[in-house]
Amino acid sequence: MILGIDLGLRTGLALVDEAGRLVWFRSTRFPDRARMKKGVHRLISELPQVDGAVAEGDPRLARVWARELERVQGIVLQVVAAEAWRPALFKPSERRDGSTAKLAAERLAWRLVDEGGLSRPRSMTDDVAEAICIAWWAHLEGRAG
């Protein structure tokens, strides 16, 4: 399984299985960086064993996730920029600016939720949508480990 993470104090998380099917997603909000450090360990400990993890976002926050993923899951976090995964998933017109790219991510995320047979939440936050897209892109790119 691959864990996709959209880093931030509001963090999106998604798991994609070996077949590329979305199996789990969620958003979590940390009030501040100190509480994030404590919360990351708990979140990672609750996950099933993953084969790889890919994140996009603040490199300082990535260090916290990387340390815990290595300690708890024994894997190395790959950190990528949006410019690495968006061109593989979206047409140029869908990524001409951040707002347009986030809408494209939301559309793709809804499709993957439906294809995975998961319950639809009332709304899709952009952090979750991007985490889903990151995990799916990582699967397509063979970035499991």
C-alpha positions in Angstrom: 0.0 0.0 0.0 1.0 3.6 -0.7 0.3 6.5 1.7 -0.2 9.8 0.1 0.1 12.9 2.3 -0.8 16.5 1.6 1.3 18.2 4.4 0.0 21.1 6.5 -1.5 21.8 9.8 -4.6 20.6 8.0 -3.2 17.3 6.5 -4.8 15.0 4.0 -4.0 11.3 4.0 -4.9 8.5 1.6 -4.0 4.9 1.2 -4.0 3.2 -2.3 -3.6 -0.6 -2.5 -1.4 -2.6 -4.8 -4.1 -2.6 -7.5 -4.4 1.2 -7.4 -7.7 1.2 -5.6 -8.3 3.9 -3.0 -9.0 2.1 0.3 -8.9 4.9 2.9 -8.7 8.6 3.2 -9.1 11.3 5.9 -8.2 14.8 6.9 -6.9 15.9 10.2 -6.2 19.3 11.6 -3.4 20.1 14.0 -3.8 23.3 16.1 -0.1 24.0 15.9 3.2 22.4 15.0 4.0 21.1 18.5 0.7 19.2 18.6 1.3 18.0 15.1 4.5 16.3 16.2 2.6 14.3 18.8 -0.3 13.5 16.6 1.8 12.2 13.7 3.1 9.3 15.7 -0.4 8.3 16.7 -1.7 8.5 13.1 1.2 6.5 11.7 0.9 3.9 14.4 -2.8 3.3 13.6 -2.1 2.7 9.9 -1.6 -0.8 8.4 1.9 -1.5 7.2 2.5 0.5 4.1 5.1 -0.1 1.3 5.8 3.5 0.6 4.8 7.1 1.4 4.8 10.2 -0.8 4.1 13.7 0.5 3.8 17.2 -0.9 4.1 20.3 1.1 6.2 22.2 3.7 9.7 20.5 4.0 9.8 21.3 7.7 6.6 19.4 8.3 7.9 16.6 6.0 10.8 16.0 8.4 8.4 15.3 11.2 6.5 12.7 9.1 9.7 11.2 7.7 11.1 10.6 11.1 7.9 8.9 12.4 7.4 6.9 9.2 10.9 5.5 9.4 10.7 4.8 13.1 7.2 3.2 13.1 6.8 1.8 9.6 10.4 1.3 8.6 10.0 3.3 5.3 11.5 6.4 3.8 9.2 9.3 3.0 9.5 10.6 -0.6 8.7 14.4 -0.8 7.6 15.7 -4.1 6.4 19.1 -5.4 3.0 19.5 -7.0 4.8 20.1 -10.3 6.0 16.5 -10.2 2.6 14.8 -10.0 0.1 17.2 -11.4 1.3 17.0 -15.1 0.9 13.2 -15.0 -2.7 13.4 -13.9 -4.1 16.7 -15.3 -4.2 18.4 -18.7 -2.4 21.8 -18.9 -5.7 23.6 -18.8 -6.5 21.9 -15.5 -3.3 23.0 -13.8 -2.9 26.6 -15.1 -3.1 27.9 -11.5 -3.5 26.5 -8.0 -7.3 26.9 -7.8 -7.9 25.2 -11.1 -5.5 22.3 -10.1 -7.3 21.9 -6.8 -10.7 21.6 -8.6 -9.2 19.0 -10.9 -7.8 17.1 -7.9 -11.2 17.1 -6.3 -12.9 15.7 -9.5 -10.3 12.9 -9.7 -10.6 12.2 -6.0 -14.4 11.8 -6.2 -13.9 9.4 -9.1 -11.4 7.3 -7.1 -13.6 7.3 -4.1 -16.5 5.9 -6.2 -14.2 3.4 -8.0 -12.9 2.2 -4.6 -16.5 1.6 -3.4 -16.0 3.9 -0.5 -18.6 6.0 1.2 -18.7 9.5 -0.1 -18.2 12.2 2.5 -20.5 15.3 2.4 -17.6 17.3 1.0 -14.1 16.9 -0.2 -11.4 19.2 1.2 -8.5 20.1 -1.1 -6.0 18.5 1.3 -7.8 15.1 1.1 -8.3 15.4 -2.7 -4.6 16.1 -3.2 -3.5 13.3 -0.8 -5.7 10.9 -2.9 -4.2 12.1 -6.1 -0.6 11.9 -4.7 -1.1 8.3 -3.6 -2.7 7.3 -6.9 0.1 9.0 -8.8 2.7 7.3 -6.7 1.1 4.0 -7.5 1.1 4.7 -11.2 4.7 5.7 -11.0 5.7 2.6 -9.1 6.9 4.6 -6.0 6.0 2.0 -3.5 9.3 1.8 -1.9 
